[in-house]
Amino acid sequence: MGEMTKFQNEVGTWGDKTFPASTPDSIVAHLAREVGELADHHDSEEASDCLLLLLHHAHREGYDLLAEARIKFEINKKRQWGEPDENGIVEHVRA
């Protein structure tokens, strides 16, 4: 078991114990709030809050976040990417 998987299990187990009423939906709602704070502050503490919530969500939903991110990264590497929009956001070209 890799370091990230161990950490996901540690975070998820702690999150389940500390926040027993949390649901995947409430975790995502909290994540949305933290992403807003990250957008406002651009600091490591807010980024870490986002990661911890993603890890808790993955634990609760039963998937390995790092494994899924690796799969998605391979997909993204094969995509064609468009031009930045007015906000600087670049999305993949949709067929």
N, C-alpha and C positions, 0 to 999 in steps of 0.2 A: 504494500500500500504506500503510495507516494505521499510526500509531505503535504501537498495541497489537499488531498483526499482526507488525510488525518485531520488537517485543520478544519475542513468542511464538517467532518463528523463532530469535532470538538465544539465548533460554533453552533451547529445545528442542535446538538444535545443540550447545550447550555441554553439556547434560545427556546427550545421546547419546554425546558424546566422553568425558566425564568418568566416566560410569556405563554403559559399553557392555553390561553384563550386565543392566541394568534392563529390565523388561517393563512393559506397562500394569498388570498385577496388582501388581507390586512397587512401582510408583509410587503406586498407590492405597493399598496397605498403609502406605507411608511417610506418605501424606497423612492417613490415619486416625490415625496416631501424632501427627502435627503438630496435627491438629484437637483432639486430647486436650490437648496442651500449650497450645493457644490457649484452650481452656475453662478451664484452670487459671490462666493468666496474663493473658489479655485484653490483650496488648500488640502493638505494630506489628511486632515482629520475628517473632513466631509467625504473625501474619496474613500477613506477607510470605512466610514459608516455605510456607504453604498455597497462596498464589497461584502461586508459582514451580513447585510440584509440579503444580498444575492446568494451567499453561502447558506444562510438559514432557509431561504426559499428552496434551493436545490435539495437540501437535506429533507425538508418537509415533503417535497414532491418526489423524492427518491431518484434523483439523477446526479451524476458526477459532473459538476460544473466545468471543471478543467477539461474533461474528456469531450464534453459537448462543445466547449469553446474551441478546442483543437479541430473538431470536425467542421465547425462553422468557419474557422479561419481558412481551412483548405478550400472550402467553397468560395469564400471571398477572394482568395488569391486567383481563382480562375475566372472571375467576373470581369466585365468591362465596366469602367467607371466614367460617369459623366462629368460635366463641368460644375463648379461650385454655384450654388444659388445665391441669392442676395444676402443670405446669412452665412455664407461660406460652407454650407453643407453640401457634401458630395455623396450622391447615391449611385447605386449600380444601375446600369442601363437595363430596362425591362424590355423583354422581347415582345 
